[in-house]
Amino acid sequence: MVSYTGGSRIKASDLNAQAAQLIQNTVLASSQASIQFSPVASTYNNLMLKWHARTTSGNSNDNMQMQINGDTANNYDWQIQAALNATVTAANGMGDTKLVVGTVVGGTGAAHYFSNGQLEILGWSQASATHIVTYTGTWYACWSNTAATSQVGTCGGLYTPSSAATSFSLAPAAGSFAAGSVFSLYGLA
């Protein structure tokens, strides 16, 4: 954070230091089972991920999952809440092997329909055996042109690392991410 006293001037370099910095932008030309973000420097306090995705599964929609540092142990706690038409549902996983971070249009969803979402990953630079990584996110998924197939959701949770966070991956619960899916990772001071 930049602070100023009376009479000081704001410089463009100060503003740029506060802006989101693009770390990685991935646009899939063909289907891919998972997306890897590695290495992700610990110079960023927080990360922001924006995504536009669908899967190749035989489902209308699929959960999108995240793992940090390739850790498959029971170090993840998550909660989601989603509204589908007028019905609200919730789910959680405590001591899970992954984080659920959104819903993605599946392979049987209407052609050219993609989900969109955003995650904020907080505490990236402080991640260690004594400091957790938390996340919050929102998404919108619509797998056909009827109200009964339009979903908006929120998610949140935490990861308890055994070492510094250096990488993470995303994967759908079924199938692969489809061609045309886009994942953009930004670093925040």
C-alpha positions as CSV (number, residue, x, y, z in Angstrom):
1,M,0.0,0.0,0.0
2,V,1.3,3.4,-0.9
3,S,0.7,6.3,1.6
4,Y,1.1,10.0,1.0
5,T,1.5,13.0,3.2
6,G,0.3,16.6,2.5
7,G,2.2,18.2,-0.3
8,S,3.6,14.9,-1.8
9,R,3.0,14.0,-5.4
10,I,1.6,10.7,-6.8
11,K,3.9,9.1,-9.3
12,A,2.8,6.8,-12.1
13,S,5.3,4.2,-10.8
14,D,3.5,4.2,-7.4
15,L,0.2,3.5,-9.1
16,N,1.6,0.7,-11.3
17,A,3.0,-1.0,-8.2
18,Q,-0.6,-1.3,-7.0
19,A,-2.0,-2.6,-10.3
20,A,-2.8,-6.2,-11.0
21,Q,0.1,-7.8,-12.9
22,L,-0.6,-10.5,-15.4
23,I,1.3,-13.7,-14.5
24,Q,-0.1,-16.2,-16.9
25,N,-2.8,-16.3,-19.6
26,T,-3.8,-19.7,-21.0
27,V,-6.2,-20.0,-24.0
28,L,-6.8,-23.7,-24.8
29,A,-6.5,-24.6,-28.5
30,S,-7.5,-28.2,-27.7
31,S,-8.9,-30.0,-24.6
32,Q,-6.7,-30.3,-21.6
33,A,-7.2,-32.3,-18.4
34,S,-5.9,-29.6,-16.0
35,I,-4.3,-26.2,-16.0
36,Q,-1.0,-25.7,-14.2
37,F,0.1,-22.4,-12.7
38,S,3.8,-23.0,-11.8
39,P,5.9,-21.4,-10.5
40,V,3.9,-18.6,-8.9
41,A,6.3,-16.2,-7.2
42,S,5.8,-15.5,-3.5
43,T,6.4,-11.8,-4.2
44,Y,2.6,-11.4,-4.7
45,N,0.6,-11.1,-1.4
46,N,-2.6,-12.1,-3.2
47,L,-3.7,-13.7,-6.5
48,M,-6.7,-13.2,-8.8
49,L,-7.8,-15.8,-11.3
50,K,-10.4,-15.0,-14.0
51,W,-11.8,-17.9,-16.0
52,H,-14.1,-18.6,-19.0
53,A,-14.4,-22.4,-19.3
54,R,-16.4,-25.5,-20.2
55,T,-15.6,-29.2,-20.0
56,T,-15.8,-32.2,-22.4
57,S,-17.6,-34.4,-19.9
58,G,-20.9,-36.2,-20.5
59,N,-22.5,-33.9,-17.9
60,S,-24.4,-30.7,-18.2
61,N,-22.1,-29.1,-15.6
62,D,-19.1,-30.1,-13.5
63,N,-17.3,-28.8,-10.4
64,M,-14.0,-27.1,-10.9
65,Q,-11.4,-28.2,-8.4
66,M,-8.1,-26.7,-7.3
67,Q,-5.0,-28.2,-5.6
68,I,-2.0,-26.2,-4.3
69,N,1.6,-27.5,-4.5
70,G,0.3,-30.8,-5.9
71,D,-0.9,-31.6,-2.4
72,T,-3.4,-34.5,-2.4
73,A,-3.6,-34.9,1.4
74,N,-6.6,-33.9,3.5
75,N,-5.5,-30.2,3.9
76,Y,-8.4,-28.5,2.2
77,D,-11.7,-27.0,3.7
78,W,-14.3,-25.5,1.3
79,Q,-17.9,-24.3,1.1
80,I,-20.0,-23.4,-1.9
81,Q,-23.5,-22.0,-2.2
82,A,-25.3,-21.9,-5.6
83,A,-28.6,-20.6,-6.8
84,L,-30.1,-22.6,-9.7
85,N,-33.3,-20.9,-10.9
86,A,-35.2,-20.3,-7.5
87,T,-33.4,-23.2,-5.6
88,V,-30.4,-22.5,-3.4
89,T,-28.1,-25.4,-2.5
90,A,-24.9,-25.6,-0.4
91,A,-22.1,-28.1,-0.1
92,N,-18.9,-28.4,1.8
93,G,-15.8,-30.5,2.2
94,M,-13.7,-30.4,5.4
95,G,-10.4,-32.2,5.5
96,D,-10.8,-32.8,1.7
97,T,-8.1,-33.6,-0.9
98,K,-9.0,-30.5,-3.1
99,L,-10.9,-27.2,-3.1
100,V,-14.1,-26.8,-5.1
101,V,-14.0,-23.4,-6.7
102,G,-16.9,-23.2,-9.1
103,T,-19.2,-24.9,-11.6
104,V,-18.3,-25.2,-15.2
105,V,-20.6,-25.9,-18.2
106,G,-20.2,-29.6,-19.1
107,G,-19.8,-31.2,-22.5
108,T,-23.6,-31.8,-22.9
109,G,-24.3,-28.1,-22.3
110,A,-25.5,-26.0,-25.3
111,A,-22.8,-25.5,-27.9
112,H,-20.7,-22.3,-27.3
113,Y,-21.9,-21.9,-23.7
114,F,-19.1,-21.2,-21.2
115,S,-19.0,-20.5,-17.5
116,N,-17.3,-17.4,-16.1
117,G,-15.8,-16.8,-12.7
118,Q,-13.3,-15.2,-10.6
119,L,-11.2,-16.3,-7.6
120,E,-9.2,-14.3,-5.1
121,I,-6.5,-16.3,-3.4
122,L,-5.4,-14.5,-0.3
123,G,-2.2,-14.8,1.7
124,W,-0.1,-16.4,-1.1
125,S,3.1,-14.8,-0.1
126,Q,2.8,-15.8,3.5
127,A,1.9,-19.4,2.9
128,S,3.9,-21.7,5.2
129,A,3.5,-24.5,7.7
130,T,2.1,-21.9,10.1
131,H,0.1,-19.7,7.7
132,I,-3.0,-20.8,5.7
133,V,-4.0,-19.8,2.2
134,T,-7.7,-18.7,1.9
135,Y,-9.8,-18.1,-1.2
136,T,-13.2,-16.6,-2.2
137,G,-14.9,-16.7,-5.5
138,T,-18.0,-16.2,-7.6
139,W,-19.2,-17.8,-10.8
140,Y,-22.0,-17.8,-13.4
141,A,-22.8,-21.0,-15.4
142,C,-25.6,-21.5,-17.9
143,W,-25.7,-24.7,-19.9
144,S,-28.8,-24.0,-22.1
145,N,-31.1,-21.0,-22.8
146,T,-33.6,-21.7,-20.1
147,A,-33.8,-20.3,-16.6
148,A,-33.7,-23.8,-15.1
149,T,-30.1,-24.2,-16.2
150,S,-28.7,-20.9,-15.1
151,Q,-26.6,-20.9,-12.0
152,V,-24.8,-18.2,-9.9
153,G,-22.6,-19.2,-7.0
154,T,-20.1,-18.2,-4.4
155,C,-17.3,-20.2,-2.7
156,G,-14.7,-19.9,-0.1
157,G,-12.3,-22.0,1.9
158,L,-8.8,-22.6,3.0
159,Y,-5.7,-24.7,2.4
160,T,-3.3,-25.6,5.3
161,P,0.1,-25.9,3.7
162,S,3.2,-27.8,4.9
163,S,5.5,-25.5,3.0
164,A,5.5,-22.2,1.0
165,A,2.9,-22.1,-1.8
166,T,4.6,-22.2,-5.2
167,S,2.1,-23.6,-7.6
168,F,-1.6,-24.6,-8.1
169,S,-3.7,-26.5,-10.6
170,L,-7.3,-26.5,-11.7
171,A,-9.2,-29.5,-13.1
172,P,-12.8,-30.3,-13.8
173,A,-14.4,-33.1,-11.7
174,A,-15.1,-35.0,-14.9
175,G,-13.7,-34.8,-18.4
176,S,-11.2,-32.2,-19.5
177,F,-11.3,-28.4,-20.0
178,A,-12.6,-27.8,-23.6
179,A,-10.9,-25.9,-26.4
180,G,-11.6,-22.2,-26.1
181,S,-11.4,-22.1,-22.3
182,V,-9.4,-19.2,-20.9
183,F,-7.6,-18.8,-17.6
184,S,-5.9,-15.6,-16.6
185,L,-3.8,-15.3,-13.4
186,Y,-2.9,-11.9,-11.9
187,G,-0.6,-11.0,-9.0
188,L,-1.6,-8.3,-6.5
189,A,0.7,-6.4,-4.2
